[in-house]
Amino acid sequence: MPSSFVPLGLLLDVDGPVASPVTRTVPARIIDNLLTLAAAGWPVVFNTGRSDAFIREQVMGPMMAAGIPAGVRFHAVCEKGASWFSFDADGAGEVHVDKELALPASFGDDVRDLVEEKYSALMFFDETKRAMVSVEQSLDVSSADYLAGQAEFDADAIDILASYDMGGIRLGQERPDSNGEVGYRIDPTIISTDIESVRLGKDLGAERALALLAPFGEVPTIWRTVGDSRTDYAMADYLFAKGYDVAHVDVRPSDGVPEKPYPILIEEGLVNEEAGAAFLAGCVAVLAQ
């Protein structure tokens, strides 16, 4: 891919390909390479289930400390499309939230109480979410122990949804509301569970990403999407359907690589942020060609 093809757009999941799922922090080499690519004119958009607070702390903060060049702007679509903002050398701009996609505050209170009463040894309630309700594995808990308790928590969360007559789905198993409808999703990951509107997803995040770039004339025709879960393929699915030239980078292919009409790229022998770092280093190498 010669450098004459840039600007090339990067649409990046955060947990896994950018931030370590173990430490929840971003390696310095990833920060440096993202700054290099953005300075060269490559639009960079983070498309994550994380909150804007997490992006400000773990991504924007280190980037500002390293030095965001004048005129360079990053964008972040958070909570799978429910909130979004942009940031540059001066810090974060206004955070926008789609209130129509937010769960009731009382539901979040009930989930917080559930965690405190039954699951505090395994997980914590994410107080930074604006629309979703999320819990996350505590850093001092092993993955095996967390995952052993996650399914039970998810079942309890569906019970709380039912108490509000809110239909839920988890991994294809539906529990409709009294009208036979399912409006909410229980989405378990390797370190968390998100409870969210079924309208949220990485495809909505991709749509938001294009809308964020459009006012600045930065929308490229070629994209690389990067993720660690099967749901992250929705980013590339959306862009491909809109006619963009896209390839998806899968940093955890052991979960299964689906058949897609676009290229799927894998960093052999590497996973998560190590694979993400290798991919970004390869992008930086392109600039010298």
Buried (B, 14 or more C-beta within 10 A) or exposed (E): EEEEEBBBBBBBBBBBBBBBBEEBBBBEBBBBBBBBBBBBBBBBBBBBBBBBBBBBBBBBBBBBEEEBEEEBBBBBBBBBBBBBBBBBEEEBEEBBBBEEBBBEEEBBEBBBEBBEEEBEEBBBBBEBBBBBBBBBBBEEBEEEEBBEBBEEBBEBBBEBBBEBEBBBBBEEEEBBBEEEEBBBBBBBBBBBBBBBBBBBBBBBBBBBBBEBBEEEEBBBEBBBBBBBBEBBBBBBBBBBEEEBBBBBBBBBBEEEBEEBEBEBBBBEEBBBBBBBBBBBBBBBEBBEE
